[in-house]
Amino acid sequence: MHLNPGQELLLWLVTFLFSIVGGITGIGIATIIIPIFLLLGSPLPFAKAVALWINVWIMLLSVYKRWNQIRWNLAIPLVITSFISAPLGAKISFFIPEKIQLFLLATVVILSSLFILFLKPKPLFEGTTKSAFIRIGLLLGTFAGFLGGMLGIGGGILVNPTLIILGFDPLMVTSVSAVMVLFSSFSGWLTYTLVGYFSLISSIPFAIAAVGGSYIGNHLAVKIPREITRKIVAFFALAVGIITYIKAFTMTSF
């Protein structure tokens, strides 16, 4: 897809600014990038490929910066199942109308944000056994990976709110989510790339913007109180859902 210099600059700035939010929350920004690409006339598969590419670079730095905060008995099952299920979701997406995909994405994201804002989580899994963490990771990773691959997102916008609702510590959640999003985004990006929806040369500036924004976000994350992190995740998800609904409603047909 050809973009004029003004469009490229706009996308670069959006990538940089929202990568800061991604660095703070451990959530990829594919859900923001995809609607903007679509508004500029990009085909949905191309938008998904570039958005997942950006996610990879944001989360690569996030995982490095948060390595010591990651709870691996939850992260590893999430990574394995999401990495396996994301390509399946990506392949199935070619058979589902774009409008339905966007409505599904927006609905899931908005419900997640509202649960975070209005549902008071209890520490349901304090003192939980290692096997219980593994089961949670397996189930959630499969669900998030499949939907993430189908919708062109890393899955963090699904995993992150869900774990917070279940009562997990927000800082730990953002760290675990970053690991899963890194691998599920890479898996989904690879699928779209292999079918020809990606241009490496045109996407390098977005990787630079993603790394720069993520670096700032991760630096801020350790200084922000946990309750504020929780609200940032919620309002970010709510904004993403509203933008996606708007794009879905502006589509002319299924």
C-alpha positions in Angstrom: 0.0 0.0 0.0 1.3 3.5 -0.9 1.1 6.2 1.7 1.9 9.9 1.1 4.5 11.6 3.4 1.8 13.2 5.5 0.0 9.9 6.1 3.3 8.2 6.9 4.2 10.9 9.4 0.8 10.7 11.1 1.1 6.9 11.5 4.6 7.3 12.8 3.5 9.8 15.5 0.5 7.6 16.4 2.8 4.6 16.7 5.3 6.5 18.9 2.7 8.0 21.2 0.6 4.8 21.7 3.8 2.8 22.1 4.3 4.7 25.3 0.9 3.5 26.5 1.8 0.0 25.4 5.0 0.1 27.3 3.1 1.1 30.5 0.3 -1.4 30.2 1.9 -4.4 28.5 -0.8 -4.2 25.8 0.1 -4.0 22.1 -1.3 -1.2 20.1 -2.6 -3.1 17.1 -6.1 -2.3 18.1 -5.3 1.4 17.6 -3.1 1.1 14.5 -5.5 -1.1 12.5 -8.5 1.3 12.5 -6.2 4.2 11.5 -4.7 2.2 8.6 -8.3 1.3 7.5 -9.3 4.9 7.6 -6.4 5.6 5.2 -7.6 3.0 2.8 -5.4 0.1 3.7 -6.6 -3.5 3.2 -7.4 -5.2 6.5 -4.8 -8.0 6.1 -2.0 -5.4 5.4 -3.1 -3.3 8.4 -3.0 -6.4 10.6 0.5 -7.4 9.4 2.0 -4.0 10.1 0.2 -3.6 13.5 1.5 -7.0 14.7 5.0 -6.1 13.5 4.8 -2.9 15.7 3.5 -5.0 18.6 6.6 -7.3 18.3 9.0 -4.4 18.8 7.1 -2.8 21.6 6.9 -6.0 23.6 10.4 -7.1 22.9 11.7 -4.1 24.8 8.9 -4.5 27.5 9.9 -8.1 28.2 13.6 -7.2 28.5 12.8 -4.3 30.9 10.4 -6.4 33.0 12.2 -9.7 33.0 12.5 -10.0 36.8 8.8 -9.2 37.3 7.5 -12.0 35.0 5.6 -14.9 36.7 6.8 -17.7 34.4 4.4 -20.4 35.6 1.6 -18.3 34.2 3.5 -16.7 31.3 4.8 -19.9 29.7 1.4 -21.6 29.2 0.1 -18.3 27.8 2.9 -18.1 25.4 2.7 -21.7 24.2 -1.0 -21.8 23.6 -1.3 -18.3 22.1 1.7 -19.0 19.8 0.0 -22.1 18.5 -3.6 -20.8 18.2 -2.7 -17.3 16.7 -1.9 -18.7 13.2 -5.2 -20.7 13.2 -7.2 -17.6 14.0 -5.3 -15.6 11.3 -6.1 -18.2 8.7 -9.8 -18.4 9.7 -10.1 -14.6 9.5 -9.8 -14.7 5.7 -13.3 -16.4 5.7 -15.0 -14.0 8.0 -16.4 -10.6 6.8 -14.3 -7.6 8.0 -17.3 -5.9 9.6 -18.1 -8.9 11.8 -14.4 -9.1 12.9 -14.4 -5.4 13.9 -17.7 -5.7 15.8 -16.4 -8.7 17.6 -13.2 -7.0 18.6 -14.9 -3.8 19.7 -17.5 -5.7 21.8 -14.9 -7.8 23.6 -12.6 -4.8 24.3 -15.3 -2.5 25.6 -16.8 -5.2 27.9 -13.3 -5.8 29.3 -12.7 -2.1 30.0 -16.1 -1.8 31.8 -15.4 -4.8 33.9 -12.1 -3.3 35.1 -13.7 0.1 35.8 -16.8 -1.2 37.7 -16.0 -4.6 39.0 -14.0 -4.7 42.2 -11.6 -7.5 41.8 -10.8 -9.9 44.7 -7.5 -11.7 45.1 -9.0 -14.9 43.9 -5.7 -16.6 43.1 -3.6 -15.5 46.1 -1.7 -18.6 47.2 -2.9 -20.6 44.2 -0.9 -23.8 43.3 1.4 -23.9 40.4 -0.9 -26.2 38.5 -3.8 -23.8 38.8 -1.6 -21.0 37.2 -0.8 -23.4 34.4 -4.5 -24.2 33.7 -5.4 -20.5 33.7 -2.5 -19.8 31.3 -3.5 -22.6 29.0 -7.2 -21.6 28.7 -6.6 -17.9 28.5 -3.7 -18.2 26.1 -5.7 -20.4 23.7 -8.7 -18.0 23.7 -6.6 -14.8 23.4 -4.2 -16.3 20.8 -7.0 -17.5 18.5 -9.0 -14.2 18.7 -5.8 -12.2 18.5 -4.7 -14.0 15.3 -8.1 -13.6 13.8 -8.5 -9.9 14.6 -4.8 -9.0 14.0 -4.0 -8.1 17.6 -1.5 -9.5 20.1 -4.2 -10.6 22.6 -3.0 -8.4 25.4 -6.2 -6.3 25.3 -8.0 -9.5 26.2 -5.6 -11.1 28.6 -4.6 -8.0 30.5 -8.2 -7.0 31.6 -9.2 -10.6 32.3 -6.3 -11.2 34.7 -6.9 -7.9 36.5 -10.6 -8.8 36.9 -9.5 -12.1 38.4 -7.6 -10.2 41.0 -4.0 -10.5 39.8 -1.6 -7.7 40.7 -1.7 -5.1 37.8 2.1 -4.8 37.6 2.6 -8.5 37.4 -0.2 -8.7 34.8 1.4 -6.2 32.5 4.7 -8.1 32.7 3.1 -11.5 31.9 0.9 -9.9 29.2 4.0 -8.5 27.5 5.5 -11.9 27.1 2.4 -13.4 25.6 1.8 -10.5 23.2 5.4 -10.7 22.0 5.1 -14.3 20.9 1.5 -14.3 19.7 2.1 -11.1 17.7 5.2 -12.6 16.1 3.2 -15.8 15.3 0.3 -13.8 13.8 2.6 -11.4 11.9 4.5 -14.4 10.4 1.2 -15.9 9.1 0.2 -12.6 7.3 3.7 -12.1 6.0 3.9 -15.6 4.4 0.7 -14.8 2.4 2.2 -11.6 1.1 0.7 -8.8 3.3 3.8 -7.2 4.6 6.6 -4.9 3.3 9.7 -4.8 5.4 11.2 -1.6 4.0 8.1 0.5 4.5 7.7 -0.9 8.1 11.2 -0.2 9.5 10.2 3.4 10.6 7.3 2.0 12.6 9.7 -0.4 14.4 11.9 2.6 15.4 8.9 4.6 16.7 7.6 1.5 18.6 10.9 0.9 20.3 11.3 4.6 21.3 7.8 4.9 22.7 8.0 1.5 24.5 11.3 2.6 26.2 9.6 5.7 27.6 6.5 3.7 28.7 8.5 1.0 30.5 10.5 3.7 32.3 7.2 5.3 33.5 5.5 2.0 34.4 7.6 1.3 37.5 6.8 4.8 38.8 3.1 4.7 38.4 0.9 3.3 41.3 -0.9 0.0 40.6 -4.4 1.5 40.8 -3.4 4.1 38.2 -2.0 1.4 36.0 -5.3 -0.5 36.3 -7.3 2.6 35.2 -4.9 3.3 32.3 -5.5 -0.2 31.0 -9.3 0.3 31.3 -9.5 3.7 29.6 -7.1 2.6 26.9 -9.2 -0.4 26.2 -12.4 1.7 26.2 -11.0 4.2 23.7 -9.8 1.3 21.5 -13.3 -0.3 21.5 -15.1 3.0 20.7 -12.7 3.7 17.8 -13.2 0.2 16.4 -17.0 0.4 16.7 -16.9 3.7 14.7 -14.9 2.0 12.0 -17.2 -0.9 11.9 -20.3 1.3 11.6 -18.7 3.3 8.7 -18.2 0.1 6.6 -20.9 0.0 3.9 -21.6 -3.8 4.0 -20.7 -7.1 5.4 
